C-alpha cells in the first residue's frame, strides 16, 4: 500500500514577524494568510530495507544511511527521527517534490515537513489532530533544527483556507477560519498577481536580525502595527472591501521594510515601483524577504499591464488560486 500526501503553500498578507516566539510570547501575535493550489508532495512506499530518498526539488536520489544532521536533507531526517524511530528498520521509499522553488517565500519548507508528517502519521497509524501535526512540524523546524522563523507556515499548511491565526502569550495557537463567499474569493483572485522575482533568499538570516533587533528594543512599534494590519485586513476580507485590502497591502509592505535590512533590495524596489506606476494598488514580497514571490493587488483593468511590465523585467506572473483544503493524505495501490 502506497501513501501519498499533499500540503498547500501559503501567501501571507500581514502580521508576519508577530508569529515569532520572542514577540508573541510577550505581546501576542496575529497573522492573516491563505493557502493556494501549489503543494508539497510526499510519496511513501514500503521497501525491503533502508530509506531511499528521492528529491525532485534538489535532483537527488540516495539511501539515507544515517539520520545525523549534516546540512543535507535535515528536514527529512529530523521528521523521521521525531516520528518513525520505531519503524525505520522496516524500510521505505520517499519521493518528495514541491510546486515552488526553494526560498519562494510561500512557506514551502514547512509544507514539506507537514506533508511528510502526514504520510508518516498515516503509515504509523498515529491519528494525530491538526493542531498536533502543526505543533510537531514547528518543533522539528524551530527547536530540533534551530531554523529561525515563526509559527504561521506550519498551521496554515495543515489547516488550509483563509485564516486569521492568533499566537497567544502562553504559546498556544488559535486558528480562526474566515467565512468568505466563493464569489468574493474569485473576485480577489482577479485582482492579484503572483510574480517570481528570482534571486536567493536567506530567510533565516533576515529573521535572525529581526529577533536581535527586537531583543534590543527596536521595531516593537512596527510589529504592533503589523499585528493591527492583520486584524484590519481580516475585516476587509470578511466585508469584501478589496480596494481597501489592496491599499493595506502597500502599507504592510512599507512597514515590513523597516523591520530588518535585507528584506528588500534594488531589484524588488524597481519591480514594485514599475508595478505601482502601471496600476498596482499595493503589494508585498512574501516570506521573510530578499527575493522569492511578489504579491501584487491591481485594478482589474490594469492587471494585464502590470503583468506585462513584470514580464519585461524578468518577473513572470504565475497562475494560482486559493484553496480551502489543508493537509490531505490518502492510500493507493497504484504505484505509478
Secondary structure, DSSP 8 states (H G I E B T S, - for coil): -EEEEEEEEEEEEE-TTTTSHHHHHHH-EEEEEEEEEEEEEEEEEE-SSSEEEEETTTTEEEE------SSSSHHHHHHHHHH-TTTGGG-EEEEEEESS-TT-SS-HHHHHHHHHHHHHHHHHT----HHHHHHHHHIIIIIIS-----SHHHHHHHH-SEEEEEE-TTS-EEEEE----HHHHHHHHHHEEEEE--S---HHHHHHHHHHHHHTT-SHHHHHHHHHHHHHHHHHHHHT-HHHHHHHHHHHHHHHTTS-TTS--HHHHHHHHHHHHTTEEEEEE-TTSSSSEEEEEE-GGGHHHHHHHHHHTT--B----B-----EEEEES---
